[in-house]
Amino acid sequence: MIEILYKLVMIIGFSFIFLGIIGLFRFKNFYSRILITSKIEILGFLTLMIGLMLYTGLSTSTLKIFIITVLVIITNPLSTHAIARSAYKSGHPIKKENH
């Protein structure tokens, strides 16, 4: 049962990453792209790490994966915000999407 569950969660994680990559090609604006990359990292990475934790079971490897996941969840919004804010402060233009 756990084997099916972790495979399903991993497939969902890869799906998030795949759809996010399509979103990167669709959007041309820097600020839209940085939003999409943030979502790819959080949703894709989080589901992949949950799948890995289910795969490894209850062990020290699971604790290490959990700690890495918490660190990424904390640092991703901070780094994304810092990149977007520095681009805005340096005068990077906010362009409207052309459809």
Sine and cosine of phi, psi and omega as CSV:
sin_phi,cos_phi,sin_psi,cos_psi,sin_omega,cos_omega
0.00,0.00,-0.69,0.72,0.01,-1.00
-0.91,0.42,-0.57,0.82,-0.01,-1.00
-0.89,0.45,-0.68,0.73,0.03,-1.00
-0.92,0.40,-0.65,0.76,-0.03,-1.00
-0.91,0.42,-0.73,0.69,-0.02,-1.00
-0.93,0.37,-0.56,0.83,0.06,-1.00
-0.91,0.40,-0.63,0.77,0.04,-1.00
-0.90,0.43,-0.69,0.73,0.02,-1.00
-0.91,0.42,-0.63,0.78,0.04,-1.00
-0.91,0.41,-0.65,0.76,0.04,-1.00
-0.90,0.44,-0.65,0.76,0.05,-1.00
-0.89,0.46,-0.66,0.75,0.03,-1.00
-0.89,0.46,-0.70,0.71,0.04,-1.00
-0.92,0.40,-0.54,0.84,0.05,-1.00
-0.91,0.42,-0.68,0.74,0.06,-1.00
-0.86,0.51,-0.70,0.72,-0.01,-1.00
-0.91,0.41,-0.69,0.72,0.01,-1.00
-0.88,0.47,-0.73,0.69,0.01,-1.00
-0.91,0.41,-0.56,0.83,0.06,-1.00
-0.92,0.40,-0.60,0.80,0.04,-1.00
-0.91,0.41,-0.63,0.78,0.09,-1.00
-0.88,0.47,-0.66,0.75,0.05,-1.00
-0.89,0.46,-0.57,0.82,0.05,-1.00
-0.89,0.45,-0.63,0.78,0.02,-1.00
-0.97,0.25,-0.45,0.89,-0.04,-1.00
-0.97,0.26,-0.68,0.73,-0.05,-1.00
-1.00,0.07,0.64,-0.76,0.00,-1.00
-0.95,-0.31,-0.27,0.96,-0.04,-1.00
-0.98,0.18,0.66,-0.75,0.00,-1.00
-0.86,0.51,-0.70,0.72,-0.08,-1.00
-0.94,0.34,-0.55,0.83,0.10,-1.00
-0.93,0.37,-0.64,0.77,0.01,-1.00
-0.92,0.40,-0.62,0.79,-0.01,-1.00
-0.94,0.34,-0.52,0.85,0.09,-1.00
-0.91,0.42,-0.70,0.71,-0.01,-1.00
-0.90,0.43,-0.67,0.74,0.00,-1.00
-0.90,0.43,-0.55,0.83,0.06,-1.00
-0.91,0.41,-0.66,0.75,0.02,-1.00
-0.93,0.36,-0.62,0.78,0.05,-1.00
-0.86,0.52,-0.72,0.69,-0.07,-1.00
-0.91,0.40,-0.70,0.71,-0.04,-1.00
-0.95,0.33,-0.82,0.57,-0.07,-1.00
-0.93,0.36,-0.75,0.66,-0.01,-1.00
-0.92,0.40,-0.75,0.66,-0.03,-1.00
-0.90,0.44,-0.68,0.73,-0.05,-1.00
-0.90,0.44,-0.71,0.71,0.00,-1.00
-0.93,0.35,-0.58,0.82,0.06,-1.00
-0.91,0.41,-0.65,0.76,0.01,-1.00
-0.93,0.36,-0.59,0.81,0.08,-1.00
-0.90,0.44,-0.65,0.76,0.07,-1.00
-0.89,0.46,-0.65,0.76,0.05,-1.00
-0.91,0.41,-0.61,0.79,0.04,-1.00
-0.91,0.41,-0.62,0.79,0.07,-1.00
-0.92,0.40,-0.61,0.80,-0.01,-1.00
-0.92,0.39,-0.68,0.73,-0.06,-1.00
-0.98,0.21,-0.30,0.95,0.00,-1.00
0.97,0.25,-0.34,-0.94,-0.03,-1.00
-1.00,0.00,0.99,-0.16,-0.02,-1.00
-0.45,-0.89,-0.03,-1.00,0.04,-1.00
-0.94,0.34,-0.46,0.89,0.07,-1.00
-0.89,0.45,-0.61,0.80,0.04,-1.00
-0.90,0.44,-0.64,0.77,0.03,-1.00
-0.90,0.43,-0.66,0.75,0.03,-1.00
-0.90,0.43,-0.69,0.73,0.04,-1.00
-0.89,0.46,-0.64,0.77,0.02,-1.00
-0.89,0.45,-0.69,0.72,0.01,-1.00
-0.90,0.44,-0.69,0.73,0.04,-1.00
-0.88,0.47,-0.67,0.75,0.01,-1.00
-0.89,0.46,-0.69,0.72,0.02,-1.00
-0.89,0.45,-0.67,0.74,0.02,-1.00
-0.89,0.46,-0.66,0.75,0.02,-1.00
-0.92,0.38,-0.64,0.77,0.02,-1.00
-0.90,0.44,-0.55,0.83,0.03,-1.00
-0.97,0.23,-0.69,0.72,-0.13,-0.99
-0.99,0.11,-0.41,0.91,-0.03,-1.00
-0.88,0.47,-0.77,0.64,0.02,-1.00
-0.90,0.44,-0.56,0.83,0.02,-1.00
-0.91,0.41,-0.71,0.70,-0.02,-1.00
-0.94,0.34,-0.62,0.78,0.04,-1.00
-0.89,0.45,-0.68,0.73,0.03,-1.00
-0.90,0.44,-0.67,0.75,-0.01,-1.00
-0.90,0.43,-0.65,0.76,0.02,-1.00
-0.92,0.40,-0.74,0.68,-0.01,-1.00
-0.91,0.42,-0.64,0.77,-0.01,-1.00
-0.93,0.38,-0.65,0.76,0.03,-1.00
-0.92,0.39,-0.58,0.82,0.07,-1.00
-0.91,0.41,-0.66,0.75,0.01,-1.00
-0.92,0.40,-0.70,0.72,-0.01,-1.00
-0.92,0.39,-0.51,0.86,0.00,-1.00
-0.99,0.13,-0.03,1.00,0.09,-1.00
1.00,-0.10,0.28,0.96,0.05,-1.00
-0.90,0.44,0.81,-0.58,-0.11,-0.99
-0.94,0.34,0.55,-0.83,0.12,-0.99
-1.00,-0.09,0.95,-0.31,-0.05,-1.00
-0.98,-0.18,0.54,-0.84,0.10,-0.99
-0.99,0.16,0.50,-0.87,0.01,-1.00
-0.95,0.32,0.70,-0.71,0.08,-1.00
-0.99,-0.13,0.85,-0.52,0.01,-1.00
-0.93,-0.37,0.00,0.00,0.00,0.00
